[in-house]
Amino acid sequence: MKNKETASGPLRVLQVCDLQAGGIASLIVSVCEQMDRQKVNFDYLVYRKQEEFYDAKVQKLGGRKWIADNTDAPNKAARFLWKFFRVFRIVKIEQAGIVHVNAPTPYDCMVGIAARLAGAKTVILHAHSSRLSKEGRGHRLFQEICRQCLPLCGNYYFACSDLAGQFMYGKRLWKNVVEVKNGVQTEHFRFEKGLRAKMKEQYQAEDAVVFGTVGRLSKSKNQGFLLEIFSEIRRLCPQARFLLIGQGERKQELMAAAKALGISDCLIHIVSTDRVQAYFCMMDVFLLPSLSEGLPVVGVEAQACGLPCVFSDRITKELSLTDRAFFLSLLRPAAEWARFSVAAAGKGMENRERYADRVKEAGYDVADTARWLQEFYLGL
């Protein structure tokens, strides 16, 4: 990798992120698609050796994938150290000039430090989350130690929202943080009435009210509470169907919970898909009761499709891009979330096709994000 565009090829930026179906990978790959790849292109550093959702697309876009982990290491400390040295080795061998670390937590400082020690001239830290998944005293202490190390490993500090920036960098670096919007392909997510009818027919849901969510099946996404909400929704709206799109470590636990709540018969589970827009068109209400988010890409996508969106109050209000974004406290019971969601479903169909334009006007089109980043990289 070379730090400047040359006659032999584009400027290459090493993006540190996994390539599984998820918000961060979706954003980075979409940005790459929108760039002039004769000028700037991405390679990817991931932490696990496995087949991933975006592998084929990344290869098609001219990207390369490097793996910085040893999943056979006996414990977390060994895996942590192995990851550090693997990052160092990859950056050193590939002579990566620009390393863009898409960081969920301050723990990712170690990736930046490894990159700097390996000779990377520019390390960009990019905050994408607003809290730790584990919040014990030891985790908070280690988080603060890592936060104090951030100036050692980053030249530039990005964040997808104020909440993500405050969590990642604290007061010390806040004045240096640049907000980079989580743009989406707004035109791609525009509502299509004909596609909605086709999807409802495919799933035999022509007369159903469809509530749904998209996200990794993990603790931070709070899908256990979501299933409780769905259970209450069904009491109010017996013809309701529930669309759950995502995969993750909590799949078996959540499927068992759905069965215990008696909602398995109305639950449609899609493990992964490259047709998220079609499922958004099928939905009547989108729900995201997350415990933590930076600024969820999926929330931008859902609004671009004109969906009423019910978010938890743990999500930044910067996600309020349209008049169809609503925020409810996680302290409110599932029954109250259900009543609000059913009421929202009755107001959701009017002018849905216009909301892609509204999201674009709010500055969340990925073409704008890509243009800014391309100019930034080339100006380094």
Summary of the structure (lengths in Angstrom):
residues: 380
radius of gyration: 21.0
end to end distance: 14.7
largest distance: 64.8
contacts: 1303
relative contact order: 0.12
helix: 46%
strand: 18%
